[in-house]
Amino acid sequence: MIVRLIVFIAIFFIGWWLYRQFIMFKSKQSPVKSEKTESATKEDTQESMVRCEQCKTFMPRSHAVHDQDARPFCSADHLKTFNHKD
């Protein structure tokens, strides 16, 4: 009786190990699909950078302050300074 239990447990673990090996093999077979998915999500999360007209530093577009002509500035102070300079 105990021998049957040990054999059953051994067969179960061998089957489980083979299943894991098969899953790992299949995931290595199609890396193109996973790379495309990762790059697509990466591109969606990346934001374009703009350069401040006053100090010429780069910042994300969402952090920039824009004037009427859609010129980007890093802060409202630089926007005011640029407008008084002209």
PDB file of N, CA, C and O in Angstrom:
ATOM      1  N   MET A   1       0.817  -1.189   0.000  1.00  0.00           N
ATOM      2  CA  MET A   1       0.000   0.000   0.000  1.00  0.00           C
ATOM      3  C   MET A   1       0.864   1.257   0.000  1.00  0.00           C
ATOM      4  O   MET A   1       0.598   2.180  -0.770  1.00  0.00           O
ATOM      5  N   ILE A   2       1.888   1.313   0.843  1.00  0.00           N
ATOM      6  CA  ILE A   2       2.760   2.486   0.921  1.00  0.00           C
ATOM      7  C   ILE A   2       3.584   2.648  -0.354  1.00  0.00           C
ATOM      8  O   ILE A   2       3.907   3.763  -0.764  1.00  0.00           O
ATOM      9  N   VAL A   3       3.921   1.500  -0.980  1.00  0.00           N
ATOM     10  CA  VAL A   3       4.693   1.538  -2.220  1.00  0.00           C
ATOM     11  C   VAL A   3       3.854   2.189  -3.322  1.00  0.00           C
ATOM     12  O   VAL A   3       4.379   2.981  -4.104  1.00  0.00           O
ATOM     13  N   ARG A   4       2.582   1.875  -3.392  1.00  0.00           N
ATOM     14  CA  ARG A   4       1.693   2.480  -4.386  1.00  0.00           C
ATOM     15  C   ARG A   4       1.591   3.993  -4.179  1.00  0.00           C
ATOM     16  O   ARG A   4       1.600   4.754  -5.147  1.00  0.00           O
ATOM     17  N   LEU A   5       1.495   4.426  -2.933  1.00  0.00           N
ATOM     18  CA  LEU A   5       1.425   5.843  -2.617  1.00  0.00           C
ATOM     19  C   LEU A   5       2.706   6.560  -3.053  1.00  0.00           C
ATOM     20  O   LEU A   5       2.646   7.642  -3.636  1.00  0.00           O
ATOM     21  N   ILE A   6       3.840   5.967  -2.775  1.00  0.00           N
ATOM     22  CA  ILE A   6       5.118   6.570  -3.168  1.00  0.00           C
ATOM     23  C   ILE A   6       5.232   6.642  -4.690  1.00  0.00           C
ATOM     24  O   ILE A   6       5.687   7.650  -5.231  1.00  0.00           O
ATOM     25  N   VAL A   7       4.826   5.593  -5.373  1.00  0.00           N
ATOM     26  CA  VAL A   7       4.854   5.591  -6.837  1.00  0.00           C
ATOM     27  C   VAL A   7       3.905   6.664  -7.379  1.00  0.00           C
ATOM     28  O   VAL A   7       4.256   7.392  -8.307  1.00  0.00           O
ATOM     29  N   PHE A   8       2.709   6.761  -6.804  1.00  0.00           N
ATOM     30  CA  PHE A   8       1.742   7.771  -7.250  1.00  0.00           C
ATOM     31  C   PHE A   8       2.304   9.177  -7.049  1.00  0.00           C
ATOM     32  O   PHE A   8       2.181  10.015  -7.943  1.00  0.00           O
ATOM     33  N   ILE A   9       2.905   9.450  -5.921  1.00  0.00           N
ATOM     34  CA  ILE A   9       3.492  10.762  -5.653  1.00  0.00           C
ATOM     35  C   ILE A   9       4.639  11.042  -6.625  1.00  0.00           C
ATOM     36  O   ILE A   9       4.763  12.158  -7.128  1.00  0.00           O
ATOM     37  N   ALA A  10       5.471  10.048  -6.890  1.00  0.00           N
ATOM     38  CA  ALA A  10       6.581  10.216  -7.827  1.00  0.00           C
ATOM     39  C   ALA A  10       6.064  10.520  -9.233  1.00  0.00           C
ATOM     40  O   ALA A  10       6.599  11.396  -9.912  1.00  0.00           O
ATOM     41  N   ILE A  11       5.034   9.806  -9.672  1.00  0.00           N
ATOM     42  CA  ILE A  11       4.455  10.045 -10.997  1.00  0.00           C
ATOM     43  C   ILE A  11       3.845  11.450 -11.056  1.00  0.00           C
ATOM     44  O   ILE A  11       3.977  12.148 -12.062  1.00  0.00           O
ATOM     45  N   PHE A  12       3.184  11.853  -9.983  1.00  0.00           N
ATOM     46  CA  PHE A  12       2.586  13.189  -9.939  1.00  0.00           C
ATOM     47  C   PHE A  12       3.655  14.268 -10.080  1.00  0.00           C
ATOM     48  O   PHE A  12       3.483  15.196 -10.870  1.00  0.00           O
ATOM     49  N   PHE A  13       4.761  14.168  -9.329  1.00  0.00           N
ATOM     50  CA  PHE A  13       5.810  15.182  -9.402  1.00  0.00           C
ATOM     51  C   PHE A  13       6.541  15.167 -10.738  1.00  0.00           C
ATOM     52  O   PHE A  13       6.939  16.223 -11.230  1.00  0.00           O
ATOM     53  N   ILE A  14       6.724  14.008 -11.325  1.00  0.00           N
ATOM     54  CA  ILE A  14       7.342  13.941 -12.655  1.00  0.00           C
ATOM     55  C   ILE A  14       6.427  14.600 -13.687  1.00  0.00           C
ATOM     56  O   ILE A  14       6.904  15.328 -14.558  1.00  0.00           O
ATOM     57  N   GLY A  15       5.143  14.357 -13.599  1.00  0.00           N
ATOM     58  CA  GLY A  15       4.185  15.000 -14.502  1.00  0.00           C
ATOM     59  C   GLY A  15       4.154  16.504 -14.315  1.00  0.00           C
ATOM     60  O   GLY A  15       4.106  17.261 -15.285  1.00  0.00           O
ATOM     61  N   TRP A  16       4.182  16.930 -13.067  1.00  0.00           N
ATOM     62  CA  TRP A  16       4.188  18.364 -12.782  1.00  0.00           C
ATOM     63  C   TRP A  16       5.458  18.998 -13.320  1.00  0.00           C
ATOM     64  O   TRP A  16       5.386  20.080 -13.903  1.00  0.00           O
ATOM     65  N   TRP A  17       6.611  18.378 -13.152  1.00  0.00           N
ATOM     66  CA  TRP A  17       7.882  18.895 -13.656  1.00  0.00           C
ATOM     67  C   TRP A  17       7.863  18.976 -15.187  1.00  0.00           C
ATOM     68  O   TRP A  17       8.310  19.969 -15.762  1.00  0.00           O
ATOM     69  N   LEU A  18       7.343  17.930 -15.849  1.00  0.00           N
ATOM     70  CA  LEU A  18       7.236  17.951 -17.310  1.00  0.00           C
ATOM     71  C   LEU A  18       6.313  19.075 -17.785  1.00  0.00           C
ATOM     72  O   LEU A  18       6.604  19.740 -18.780  1.00  0.00           O
ATOM     73  N   TYR A  19       5.213  19.284 -17.081  1.00  0.00           N
ATOM     74  CA  TYR A  19       4.298  20.372 -17.430  1.00  0.00           C
ATOM     75  C   TYR A  19       5.002  21.724 -17.322  1.00  0.00           C
ATOM     76  O   TYR A  19       4.858  22.561 -18.214  1.00  0.00           O
ATOM     77  N   ARG A  20       5.757  21.953 -16.254  1.00  0.00           N
ATOM     78  CA  ARG A  20       6.488  23.214 -16.078  1.00  0.00           C
ATOM     79  C   ARG A  20       7.530  23.392 -17.182  1.00  0.00           C
ATOM     80  O   ARG A  20       7.710  24.500 -17.688  1.00  0.00           O
ATOM     81  N   GLN A  21       8.205  22.331 -17.551  1.00  0.00           N
ATOM     82  CA  GLN A  21       9.192  22.406 -18.622  1.00  0.00           C
ATOM     83  C   GLN A  21       8.512  22.758 -19.946  1.00  0.00           C
ATOM     84  O   GLN A  21       9.049  23.544 -20.727  1.00  0.00           O
ATOM     85  N   PHE A  22       7.348  22.189 -20.199  1.00  0.00           N
ATOM     86  CA  PHE A  22       6.610  22.478 -21.426  1.00  0.00           C
ATOM     87  C   PHE A  22       6.183  23.949 -21.458  1.00  0.00           C
ATOM     88  O   PHE A  22       6.305  24.605 -22.493  1.00  0.00           O
ATOM     89  N   ILE A  23       5.694  24.459 -20.355  1.00  0.00           N
ATOM     90  CA  ILE A  23       5.278  25.867 -20.289  1.00  0.00           C
ATOM     91  C   ILE A  23       6.470  26.785 -20.516  1.00  0.00           C
ATOM     92  O   ILE A  23       6.350  27.772 -21.242  1.00  0.00           O
ATOM     93  N   MET A  24       7.602  26.490 -19.922  1.00  0.00           N
ATOM     94  CA  MET A  24       8.803  27.306 -20.119  1.00  0.00           C
ATOM     95  C   MET A  24       9.267  27.229 -21.565  1.00  0.00           C
ATOM     96  O   MET A  24       9.699  28.235 -22.128  1.00  0.00           O
ATOM     97  N   PHE A  25       9.186  26.063 -22.170  1.00  0.00           N
ATOM     98  CA  PHE A  25       9.583  25.892 -23.572  1.00  0.00           C
ATOM     99  C   PHE A  25       8.681  26.712 -24.481  1.00  0.00           C
ATOM    100  O   PHE A  25       9.166  27.371 -25.401  1.00  0.00           O
ATOM    101  N   LYS A  26       7.373  26.680 -24.236  1.00  0.00           N
ATOM    102  CA  LYS A  26       6.433  27.436 -25.059  1.00  0.00           C
ATOM    103  C   LYS A  26       6.644  28.938 -24.905  1.00  0.00           C
ATOM    104  O   LYS A  26       6.513  29.677 -25.881  1.00  0.00           O
ATOM    105  N   SER A  27       6.968  29.404 -23.703  1.00  0.00           N
ATOM    106  CA  SER A  27       7.183  30.838 -23.512  1.00  0.00           C
ATOM    107  C   SER A  27       8.458  31.299 -24.208  1.00  0.00           C
ATOM    108  O   SER A  27       8.543  32.450 -24.636  1.00  0.00           O
ATOM    109  N   LYS A  28       9.447  30.421 -24.328  1.00  0.00           N
ATOM    110  CA  LYS A  28      10.669  30.773 -25.048  1.00  0.00           C
ATOM    111  C   LYS A  28      10.471  30.723 -26.554  1.00  0.00           C
ATOM    112  O   LYS A  28      11.214  31.376 -27.287  1.00  0.00           O
ATOM    113  N   GLN A  29       9.493  29.970 -27.033  1.00  0.00           N
ATOM    114  CA  GLN A  29       9.236  29.835 -28.467  1.00  0.00           C
ATOM    115  C   GLN A  29       8.657  31.110 -29.059  1.00  0.00           C
ATOM    116  O   GLN A  29       8.912  31.401 -30.227  1.00  0.00           O
ATOM    117  N   SER A  30       7.900  31.870 -28.311  1.00  0.00           N
ATOM    118  CA  SER A  30       7.254  33.063 -28.854  1.00  0.00           C
ATOM    119  C   SER A  30       7.663  34.323 -28.102  1.00  0.00           C
ATOM    120  O   SER A  30       6.806  34.985 -27.516  1.00  0.00           O
ATOM    121  N   PRO A  31       8.960  34.679 -28.102  1.00  0.00           N
ATOM    122  CA  PRO A  31       9.371  35.911 -27.421  1.00  0.00           C
ATOM    123  C   PRO A  31       8.971  37.167 -28.192  1.00  0.00           C
ATOM    124  O   PRO A  31       8.888  38.248 -27.610  1.00  0.00           O
ATOM    125  N   VAL A  32       8.719  37.032 -29.503  1.00  0.00           N
ATOM    126  CA  VAL A  32       8.357  38.193 -30.313  1.00  0.00           C
ATOM    127  C   VAL A  32       7.033  38.770 -29.836  1.00  0.00           C
ATOM    128  O   VAL A  32       6.882  39.990 -29.763  1.00  0.00           O
ATOM    129  N   LYS A  33       6.092  37.930 -29.516  1.00  0.00           N
ATOM    130  CA  LYS A  33       4.797  38.397 -29.059  1.00  0.00           C
ATOM    131  C   LYS A  33       4.924  39.138 -27.732  1.00  0.00           C
ATOM    132  O   LYS A  33       4.323  40.199 -27.564  1.00  0.00           O
ATOM    133  N   SER A  34       5.685  38.606 -26.799  1.00  0.00           N
ATOM    134  CA  SER A  34       5.833  39.262 -25.509  1.00  0.00           C
ATOM    135  C   SER A  34       6.634  40.550 -25.639  1.00  0.00           C
ATOM    136  O   SER A  34       6.346  41.514 -24.930  1.00  0.00           O
ATOM    137  N   GLU A  35       7.634  40.598 -26.522  1.00  0.00           N
ATOM    138  CA  GLU A  35       8.399  41.823 -26.720  1.00  0.00           C
ATOM    139  C   GLU A  35       7.537  42.917 -27.328  1.00  0.00           C
ATOM    140  O   GLU A  35       7.653  44.082 -26.948  1.00  0.00           O
ATOM    141  N   LYS A  36       6.671  42.550 -28.272  1.00  0.00           N
ATOM    142  CA  LYS A  36       5.787  43.543 -28.864  1.00  0.00           C
ATOM    143  C   LYS A  36       4.835  44.097 -27.817  1.00  0.00           C
ATOM    144  O   LYS A  36       4.565  45.298 -27.801  1.00  0.00           O
ATOM    145  N   THR A  37       4.337  43.263 -26.966  1.00  0.00           N
ATOM    146  CA  THR A  37       3.416  43.714 -25.935  1.00  0.00           C
ATOM    147  C   THR A  37       4.118  44.652 -24.967  1.00  0.00           C
ATOM    148  O   THR A  37       3.564  45.687 -24.595  1.00  0.00           O
ATOM    149  N   GLU A  38       5.333  44.301 -24.554  1.00  0.00           N
ATOM    150  CA  GLU A  38       6.075  45.146 -23.634  1.00  0.00           C
ATOM    151  C   GLU A  38       6.422  46.478 -24.268  1.00  0.00           C
ATOM    152  O   GLU A  38       6.303  47.517 -23.620  1.00  0.00           O
ATOM    153  N   SER A  39       6.853  46.470 -25.531  1.00  0.00           N
ATOM    154  CA  SER A  39       7.219  47.720 -26.179  1.00  0.00           C
ATOM    155  C   SER A  39       5.992  48.590 -26.417  1.00  0.00           C
ATOM    156  O   SER A  39       6.086  49.816 -26.350  1.00  0.00           O
ATOM    157  N   ALA A  40       4.857  47.988 -26.691  1.00  0.00           N
ATOM    158  CA  ALA A  40       3.642  48.768 -26.903  1.00  0.00           C
ATOM    159  C   ALA A  40       3.227  49.464 -25.611  1.00  0.00           C
ATOM    160  O   ALA A  40       2.826  50.628 -25.641  1.00  0.00           O
ATOM    161  N   THR A  41       3.317  48.777 -24.490  1.00  0.00           N
ATOM    162  CA  THR A  41       2.959  49.416 -23.232  1.00  0.00           C
ATOM    163  C   THR A  41       3.995  50.459 -22.853  1.00  0.00           C
ATOM    164  O   THR A  41       3.655  51.476 -22.249  1.00  0.00           O
ATOM    165  N   LYS A  42       5.244  50.224 -23.195  1.00  0.00           N
ATOM    166  CA  LYS A  42       6.285  51.195 -22.904  1.00  0.00           C
ATOM    167  C   LYS A  42       6.056  52.475 -23.695  1.00  0.00           C
ATOM    168  O   LYS A  42       6.202  53.572 -23.155  1.00  0.00           O
ATOM    169  N   GLU A  43       5.699  52.346 -24.964  1.00  0.00           N
ATOM    170  CA  GLU A  43       5.446  53.510 -25.792  1.00  0.00           C
ATOM    171  C   GLU A  43       4.227  54.277 -25.300  1.00  0.00           C
ATOM    172  O   GLU A  43       4.195  55.504 -25.386  1.00  0.00           O
ATOM    173  N   ASP A  44       3.235  53.580 -24.793  1.00  0.00           N
ATOM    174  CA  ASP A  44       2.047  54.254 -24.288  1.00  0.00           C
ATOM    175  C   ASP A  44       2.354  55.064 -23.037  1.00  0.00           C
ATOM    176  O   ASP A  44       1.745  56.111 -22.817  1.00  0.00           O
ATOM    177  N   THR A  45       3.281  54.602 -22.219  1.00  0.00           N
ATOM    178  CA  THR A  45       3.574  55.298 -20.982  1.00  0.00           C
ATOM    179  C   THR A  45       4.614  56.393 -21.152  1.00  0.00           C
ATOM    180  O   THR A  45       4.723  57.262 -20.287  1.00  0.00           O
ATOM    181  N   GLN A  46       5.379  56.385 -22.229  1.00  0.00           N
ATOM    182  CA  GLN A  46       6.380  57.420 -22.436  1.00  0.00           C
ATOM    183  C   GLN A  46       5.726  58.690 -22.933  1.00  0.00           C
ATOM    184  O   GLN A  46       4.774  58.652 -23.713  1.00  0.00           O
ATOM    185  N   GLU A  47       6.245  59.809 -22.476  1.00  0.00           N
ATOM    186  CA  GLU A  47       5.691  61.104 -22.830  1.00  0.00           C
ATOM    187  C   GLU A  47       6.754  61.904 -23.566  1.00  0.00           C
ATOM    188  O   GLU A  47       7.946  61.771 -23.288  1.00  0.00           O
ATOM    189  N   SER A  48       6.323  62.726 -24.497  1.00  0.00           N
ATOM    190  CA  SER A  48       7.297  63.519 -25.252  1.00  0.00           C
ATOM    191  C   SER A  48       7.848  64.637 -24.375  1.00  0.00           C
ATOM    192  O   SER A  48       7.179  65.138 -23.472  1.00  0.00           O
ATOM    193  N   MET A  49       9.084  65.007 -24.670  1.00  0.00           N
ATOM    194  CA  MET A  49       9.770  66.052 -23.919  1.00  0.00           C
ATOM    195  C   MET A  49       9.758  67.343 -24.731  1.00  0.00           C
ATOM    196  O   MET A  49       9.845  67.321 -25.959  1.00  0.00           O
ATOM    197  N   VAL A  50       9.649  68.463 -24.030  1.00  0.00           N
ATOM    198  CA  VAL A  50       9.701  69.779 -24.677  1.00  0.00           C
ATOM    199  C   VAL A  50      10.790  70.603 -24.010  1.00  0.00           C
ATOM    200  O   VAL A  50      11.167  70.336 -22.869  1.00  0.00           O
ATOM    201  N   ARG A  51      11.297  71.608 -24.723  1.00  0.00           N
ATOM    202  CA  ARG A  51      12.377  72.453 -24.208  1.00  0.00           C
ATOM    203  C   ARG A  51      11.821  73.808 -23.816  1.00  0.00           C
ATOM    204  O   ARG A  51      11.069  74.423 -24.574  1.00  0.00           O
ATOM    205  N   CYS A  52      12.185  74.266 -22.650  1.00  0.00           N
ATOM    206  CA  CYS A  52      11.771  75.581 -22.173  1.00  0.00           C
ATOM    207  C   CYS A  52      12.379  76.648 -23.076  1.00  0.00           C
ATOM    208  O   CYS A  52      13.564  76.581 -23.400  1.00  0.00           O
ATOM    209  N   GLU A  53      11.585  77.624 -23.482  1.00  0.00           N
ATOM    210  CA  GLU A  53      12.064  78.691 -24.359  1.00  0.00           C
ATOM    211  C   GLU A  53      13.036  79.628 -23.641  1.00  0.00           C
ATOM    212  O   GLU A  53      13.863  80.272 -24.287  1.00  0.00           O
ATOM    213  N   GLN A  54      12.946  79.707 -22.343  1.00  0.00           N
ATOM    214  CA  GLN A  54      13.794  80.632 -21.582  1.00  0.00           C
ATOM    215  C   GLN A  54      15.137  79.998 -21.193  1.00  0.00           C
ATOM    216  O   GLN A  54      16.191  80.529 -21.541  1.00  0.00           O
ATOM    217  N   CYS A  55      15.107  78.886 -20.485  1.00  0.00           N
ATOM    218  CA  CYS A  55      16.347  78.299 -19.954  1.00  0.00           C
ATOM    219  C   CYS A  55      16.839  77.098 -20.750  1.00  0.00           C
ATOM    220  O   CYS A  55      17.914  76.573 -20.459  1.00  0.00           O
ATOM    221  N   LYS A  56      16.089  76.655 -21.738  1.00  0.00           N
ATOM    222  CA  LYS A  56      16.465  75.563 -22.637  1.00  0.00           C
ATOM    223  C   LYS A  56      16.596  74.203 -21.949  1.00  0.00           C
ATOM    224  O   LYS A  56      17.315  73.335 -22.444  1.00  0.00           O
ATOM    225  N   THR A  57      15.929  74.004 -20.840  1.00  0.00           N
ATOM    226  CA  THR A  57      15.922  72.684 -20.197  1.00  0.00           C
ATOM    227  C   THR A  57      14.742  71.873 -20.714  1.00  0.00           C
ATOM    228  O   THR A  57      13.727  72.427 -21.136  1.00  0.00           O
ATOM    229  N   PHE A  58      14.892  70.566 -20.675  1.00  0.00           N
ATOM    230  CA  PHE A  58      13.832  69.678 -21.148  1.00  0.00           C
ATOM    231  C   PHE A  58      12.962  69.230 -19.984  1.00  0.00           C
ATOM    232  O   PHE A  58      13.440  69.043 -18.865  1.00  0.00           O
ATOM    233  N   MET A  59      11.671  69.060 -20.269  1.00  0.00           N
ATOM    234  CA  MET A  59      10.720  68.586 -19.274  1.00  0.00           C
ATOM    235  C   MET A  59       9.604  67.837 -20.000  1.00  0.00           C
ATOM    236  O   MET A  59       9.431  68.021 -21.205  1.00  0.00           O
ATOM    237  N   PRO A  60       8.847  67.001 -19.299  1.00  0.00           N
ATOM    238  CA  PRO A  60       7.713  66.329 -19.939  1.00  0.00           C
ATOM    239  C   PRO A  60       6.663  67.354 -20.381  1.00  0.00           C
ATOM    240  O   PRO A  60       6.485  68.390 -19.740  1.00  0.00           O
ATOM    241  N   ARG A  61       5.989  67.058 -21.455  1.00  0.00           N
ATOM    242  CA  ARG A  61       4.988  67.993 -22.005  1.00  0.00           C
ATOM    243  C   ARG A  61       3.897  68.323 -20.987  1.00  0.00           C
ATOM    244  O   ARG A  61       3.403  69.450 -20.957  1.00  0.00           O
ATOM    245  N   SER A  62       3.524  67.367 -20.165  1.00  0.00           N
ATOM    246  CA  SER A  62       2.447  67.612 -19.198  1.00  0.00           C
ATOM    247  C   SER A  62       2.873  68.553 -18.070  1.00  0.00           C
ATOM    248  O   SER A  62       2.014  69.132 -17.404  1.00  0.00           O
ATOM    249  N   HIS A  63       4.181  68.719 -17.840  1.00  0.00           N
ATOM    250  CA  HIS A  63       4.668  69.596 -16.781  1.00  0.00           C
ATOM    251  C   HIS A  63       4.922  71.014 -17.283  1.00  0.00           C
ATOM    252  O   HIS A  63       5.151  71.917 -16.478  1.00  0.00           O
ATOM    253  N   ALA A  64       4.885  71.219 -18.563  1.00  0.00           N
ATOM    254  CA  ALA A  64       5.216  72.514 -19.144  1.00  0.00           C
ATOM    255  C   ALA A  64       4.053  73.499 -19.010  1.00  0.00           C
ATOM    256  O   ALA A  64       2.883  73.118 -18.972  1.00  0.00           O
ATOM    257  N   VAL A  65       4.426  74.785 -18.940  1.00  0.00           N
ATOM    258  CA  VAL A  65       3.461  75.888 -18.971  1.00  0.00           C
ATOM    259  C   VAL A  65       3.542  76.464 -20.374  1.00  0.00           C
ATOM    260  O   VAL A  65       4.633  76.771 -20.854  1.00  0.00           O
ATOM    261  N   HIS A  66       2.391  76.617 -21.042  1.00  0.00           N
ATOM    262  CA  HIS A  66       2.385  77.087 -22.427  1.00  0.00           C
ATOM    263  C   HIS A  66       1.799  78.490 -22.503  1.00  0.00           C
ATOM    264  O   HIS A  66       0.898  78.846 -21.742  1.00  0.00           O
ATOM    265  N   ASP A  67       2.331  79.285 -23.443  1.00  0.00           N
ATOM    266  CA  ASP A  67       1.756  80.610 -23.682  1.00  0.00           C
ATOM    267  C   ASP A  67       0.734  80.537 -24.814  1.00  0.00           C
ATOM    268  O   ASP A  67       0.356  79.445 -25.239  1.00  0.00           O
ATOM    269  N   GLN A  68       0.280  81.702 -25.306  1.00  0.00           N
ATOM    270  CA  GLN A  68      -0.757  81.728 -26.342  1.00  0.00           C
ATOM    271  C   GLN A  68      -0.280  81.106 -27.646  1.00  0.00           C
ATOM    272  O   GLN A  68      -1.088  80.568 -28.402  1.00  0.00           O
ATOM    273  N   ASP A  69       1.013  81.172 -27.919  1.00  0.00           N
ATOM    274  CA  ASP A  69       1.571  80.612 -29.147  1.00  0.00           C
ATOM    275  C   ASP A  69       2.000  79.163 -28.983  1.00  0.00           C
ATOM    276  O   ASP A  69       2.661  78.607 -29.859  1.00  0.00           O
ATOM    277  N   ALA A  70       1.628  78.552 -27.871  1.00  0.00           N
ATOM    278  CA  ALA A  70       1.929  77.153 -27.553  1.00  0.00           C
ATOM    279  C   ALA A  70       3.419  76.894 -27.381  1.00  0.00           C
ATOM    280  O   ALA A  70       3.895  75.784 -27.621  1.00  0.00           O
ATOM    281  N   ARG A  71       4.149  77.919 -26.966  1.00  0.00           N
ATOM    282  CA  ARG A  71       5.569  77.726 -26.642  1.00  0.00           C
ATOM    283  C   ARG A  71       5.672  77.188 -25.216  1.00  0.00           C
ATOM    284  O   ARG A  71       4.990  77.684 -24.319  1.00  0.00           O
ATOM    285  N   PRO A  72       6.509  76.189 -25.000  1.00  0.00           N
ATOM    286  CA  PRO A  72       6.602  75.597 -23.654  1.00  0.00           C
ATOM    287  C   PRO A  72       7.589  76.339 -22.754  1.00  0.00           C
ATOM    288  O   PRO A  72       8.620  76.828 -23.214  1.00  0.00           O
ATOM    289  N   PHE A  73       7.258  76.414 -21.474  1.00  0.00           N
ATOM    290  CA  PHE A  73       8.122  76.982 -20.444  1.00  0.00           C
ATOM    291  C   PHE A  73       8.088  76.068 -19.236  1.00  0.00           C
ATOM    292  O   PHE A  73       7.091  75.391 -18.985  1.00  0.00           O
ATOM    293  N   CYS A  74       9.194  76.049 -18.481  1.00  0.00           N
ATOM    294  CA  CYS A  74       9.259  75.152 -17.328  1.00  0.00           C
ATOM    295  C   CYS A  74       8.530  75.713 -16.112  1.00  0.00           C
ATOM    296  O   CYS A  74       8.163  74.960 -15.210  1.00  0.00           O
ATOM    297  N   SER A  75       8.316  77.039 -16.077  1.00  0.00           N
ATOM    298  CA  SER A  75       7.593  77.629 -14.955  1.00  0.00           C
ATOM    299  C   SER A  75       6.905  78.912 -15.405  1.00  0.00           C
ATOM    300  O   SER A  75       7.186  79.445 -16.479  1.00  0.00           O
ATOM    301  N   ALA A  76       6.005  79.392 -14.567  1.00  0.00           N
ATOM    302  CA  ALA A  76       5.312  80.640 -14.876  1.00  0.00           C
ATOM    303  C   ALA A  76       6.278  81.819 -14.824  1.00  0.00           C
ATOM    304  O   ALA A  76       6.101  82.792 -15.558  1.00  0.00           O
ATOM    305  N   ASP A  77       7.298  81.747 -13.966  1.00  0.00           N
ATOM    306  CA  ASP A  77       8.300  82.820 -13.892  1.00  0.00           C
ATOM    307  C   ASP A  77       9.057  82.946 -15.208  1.00  0.00           C
ATOM    308  O   ASP A  77       9.302  84.059 -15.673  1.00  0.00           O
ATOM    309  N   HIS A  78       9.425  81.838 -15.805  1.00  0.00           N
ATOM    310  CA  HIS A  78      10.129  81.894 -17.082  1.00  0.00           C
ATOM    311  C   HIS A  78       9.216  82.410 -18.188  1.00  0.00           C
ATOM    312  O   HIS A  78       9.685  83.085 -19.105  1.00  0.00           O
ATOM    313  N   LEU A  79       7.945  82.111 -18.121  1.00  0.00           N
ATOM    314  CA  LEU A  79       6.978  82.637 -19.075  1.00  0.00           C
ATOM    315  C   LEU A  79       6.906  84.150 -18.960  1.00  0.00           C
ATOM    316  O   LEU A  79       6.924  84.847 -19.974  1.00  0.00           O
ATOM    317  N   LYS A  80       6.825  84.672 -17.732  1.00  0.00           N
ATOM    318  CA  LYS A  80       6.769  86.125 -17.508  1.00  0.00           C
ATOM    319  C   LYS A  80       8.054  86.796 -17.966  1.00  0.00           C
ATOM    320  O   LYS A  80       8.012  87.847 -18.606  1.00  0.00           O
ATOM    321  N   THR A  81       9.196  86.198 -17.643  1.00  0.00           N
ATOM    322  CA  THR A  81      10.493  86.758 -18.043  1.00  0.00           C
ATOM    323  C   THR A  81      10.613  86.796 -19.558  1.00  0.00           C
ATOM    324  O   THR A  81      11.093  87.783 -20.117  1.00  0.00           O
ATOM    325  N   PHE A  82      10.190  85.749 -20.220  1.00  0.00           N
ATOM    326  CA  PHE A  82      10.261  85.694 -21.677  1.00  0.00           C
ATOM    327  C   PHE A  82       9.358  86.746 -22.310  1.00  0.00           C
ATOM    328  O   PHE A  82       9.733  87.365 -23.305  1.00  0.00           O
ATOM    329  N   ASN A  83       8.160  86.956 -21.739  1.00  0.00           N
ATOM    330  CA  ASN A  83       7.231  87.937 -22.275  1.00  0.00           C
ATOM    331  C   ASN A  83       7.721  89.367 -22.057  1.00  0.00           C
ATOM    332  O   ASN A  83       7.498  90.223 -22.913  1.00  0.00           O
ATOM    333  N   HIS A  84       8.384  89.646 -20.931  1.00  0.00           N
ATOM    334  CA  HIS A  84       8.919  90.988 -20.673  1.00  0.00           C
ATOM    335  C   HIS A  84      10.160  91.262 -21.498  1.00  0.00           C
ATOM    336  O   HIS A  84      10.468  92.417 -21.789  1.00  0.00           O
ATOM    337  N   LYS A  85      10.875  90.214 -21.878  1.00  0.00           N
ATOM    338  CA  LYS A  85      12.081  90.367 -22.693  1.00  0.00           C
ATOM    339  C   LYS A  85      11.719  90.816 -24.107  1.00  0.00           C
ATOM    340  O   LYS A  85      12.455  91.600 -24.707  1.00  0.00           O
ATOM    341  N   ASP A  86      10.608  90.338 -24.647  1.00  0.00           N
ATOM    342  CA  ASP A  86      10.218  90.669 -26.022  1.00  0.00           C
ATOM    343  C   ASP A  86       9.681  92.044 -26.154  1.00  0.00           C
ATOM    344  O   ASP A  86       9.313  92.460 -27.253  1.00  0.00           O
TER     345      ASP A  86
END
